[in-house]
Amino acid sequence: MAEYKAIRDVEYMTLDQFQWEIDRFPPEYLTPDICYVVMQRYGDQLEHVPEEWKTEEMCIAAVKQDANAIEFVPEHLMEKVKAAAGVED
């Protein structure tokens, strides 16, 4: 399981500035930790998370927040995410 670090207040302020939309966030400042925080509030943003950053934990958070995020879960994580998030076929 990935370990995500708490993000700093300045990063929260930046997220607010960009309305929590990952695709609007400056890419040079985007981190997996920031993406994870966003998934806890706006699961639909999983679409914009780089594939290599999508972990089981992040995908579960996204799908629990917004069941429609399931379509952006990588295939190799799909069954575990569905089970953990309570999504049925």
N, C-alpha and C positions, 0 to 999 in steps of 0.2 A: 504494500500500500504506500502511496506517495505521502510524503510529509510536506505539507504546505506551511509556509511561514506567514505570520501576521503581516499585513501590509501597513505601511506608514500612513499617518494622517494626510500627508501631501498626496499620496497615491489615491486616497479616498476623494480628496478634493478634485483631483484630475479626473477621476471616474465621473464625479458629479458634473464637471465641466463638459465632458463628452457624453453625458446622459447615459452612462453605463453601456454604451455601444462599443464593443470591442473593435469593430471595423473602423471606428472613428478615432480610436485611441492611437497616439503616436507609436508606431511599431518598435522604435528603438527603446521605448520604455515598457513595453508589454512583457509580462513574465507569466509563467505558469501560476504563480501565487495570485496574481491579479485576476487571471482568468478564473481561477477557482472561486474567488470571492464573488465575481460576477455571476457564476453559475448558481450560487446559492440564492440569488435574487432574481436573475433573469436567465432561466434555463434555455430560452430560445436562442441565446447568443452562442450556444455550443457550435452552431454553424460556422462561426468565425474563428474558432480556436484552431490553431495549427494542429494537424493530425498527430504529430509527434508529441504533443503536450496532452492529448486526451488520454487520461488514465481512468481506470475503473471508478475510483473515488470521485473524480470530477464529473464523469458521465452520470453517475448515480445522483449526484447533487443536482445536475441539470434536469434530469428526467423527473426527479421527485418534485422539482419546482414547476416544470412544464412538461407534461407527458408528450407533447409534440416534438420535443427535443430528441426523442428516440430515433428519429430518422437520420440524425447526425452522429450517432454512436458507431464507432468502428465495428465491423462484423465480428472481429475476434473477441470483443467485449460484450457483444449483444446479449447473450444468454445470462451472464452474471448480472448485468445491469438490469435487465428485465426482472429477474428474480428479486434482486435487492430493492428495486424501486416499486415492486408490486404491479408491474405492467403485464397484462395478459395479451396473448396473440389475438 
